[in-house]
């Protein structure tokens, strides 16, 4: 189709493009005003205003209805909302995108309250059903089992998984992501037997009589299994990406994170975004192996459009998971996993190696993020940060301490002094709070897990996160958990560490933007920032005890609606 312009005929698409550029204020890119719901700006003053004005991909105005209407002009599009609230788009402060899409490929083995699996027999039955529809020789995988909630109270072993199949390699990942279990066929494919040494920073559990692997793998040993499961083919990979994106957008996430990204994925993600296959913003945290490759002379990581895909902090892992007994503590576990009453767990990355790597990455100019759950691991991490900063001073290093679950008061003081910002996995109090109190940490230490209030009182800026796919990507449940600290049984875990709804909202928006050095363009609803926002069914400030019941009605990125609750397939 062509259109006549000044005696010439030009393609219609070119005419429309020219018209949009020349007359954007009155035509294709006209201003839009959202009214009828409080706008929680999350700016420096935490202002709540009446209206939000959008122009193109940016926020143009916020304020009273009269002010924003005056800015918009008479030709503006007016969107009248029937209550609810408008908040900044949620920023995933720590997660493993597109990990939550893995359910498109693996068997769901989650226990309540996420799923309903409660025994090894049921686990075997679900995996066997998948094996029966899988060609012989191909891997059968599951994820999400929790040994502490299985009726048998233990990890499934190779013997259990051999009941699934002897013709398929079978592998399952623990809910923490830090352990795995595999069958005899998988052990054979890996070439592991009684003579295979434990990998550094990991363990192959063994039969006490024969010394043969019993199928249960810890930390770096489990990484071999994760590498197999998280390296899908093209079609599976696209299905995983599609499901993860749909779930994130359905829950109001506008910036997600890939929290330990291998080199190949670092180079693929920008092009997936460019091709329109990644419909939200993402921050890629390269693994330490990926950064080593660059520092040793490899091609640097780059992105096509940093506004959509950004290279973030290098990620290190200092210890494991407390609910897997691989977190590294300064005092013994409340109920040890074996016969040793002094068991404290072990570091995944030895102290000297941790210090060496932090020094190297800091000297090379990288922002650094380190996973640390147990307080002994946190001691080592803070020592490494301090040494690196002493040798290579930097005014604003913005070191990130991921999880910081059992951080003590003295460690929060050190964080403030060193410029360290923790990101708390605050949903631990909901999913594992009862077991932390009764089994892992005991009542006193469990009450201090994810100490957000203590951090606030000490002037330590922090974020909170879901760590998806460890638990579902549900920012509103995350905010509710930080505010109420209620376990899945309805018990309050550490009431003194509760924070307010606005403080929790900030920890998932503007503070999360600040933590990744993106506070100038996202995280709050202020003129000039990207128009990334969410329309909710209610304000999280109105009923703190029921924030988890609030629904995401719409998600907007760069001024465009990318999710609506009524969209078919929009949920997760």
Buried (B, 14 or more C-beta within 10 A) or exposed (E): EEBEEEEEEEEEEEBEEEBBEEEBEBEEBBBBBBBBBBBBBBBEEBBBBBBBBBBBBBBBBBBEBEBBBEBBEEEBEBBEBEEBBBBBBBBBBBBBBBBBBBBBBBBBBBBEEBBEBBEBEBBBEBBBEBBEEBEEEEBBBBBBBBBBBBEEEEBBBBEBBBBBBEBBBBBBBBBBBBBBBBBBBBBEBBEBEEEBEBBEBBBBBBBEEEEBBBBBBBBBBBBBBBEBBBEBEEEBBBBBBBBBBBBBBBBBBBBBBBBBBBBEBBBEBBEBBBEEBBBBBBBBBBBBEBBBBBBEEEEEBEBEEBBBBBBBBBBBBBBBBBBBBBBBBEBBBBBBBEEEEEBBBBBBBBBEBBBBBBBBBBEEEBBBBBBBBBBBBBBBBBBBBBBBBEEEEBEEBBBBBBBBBBBBEEBBEBBBEBBBBBBBBBBBBBBBBBBBBEBBBBEEBBBBBBBBBBBBEEEBBBBBBBBBBBBBBBBBBBBBBBBBBBBBEEEEBBEEBBBBBBBBBBBBBBBBBBBBBBBEBBBBBBEEBBBBBBBBBBBBBEEBEEBBEBBBBBBBBBBEEBBBBEBEEBBB
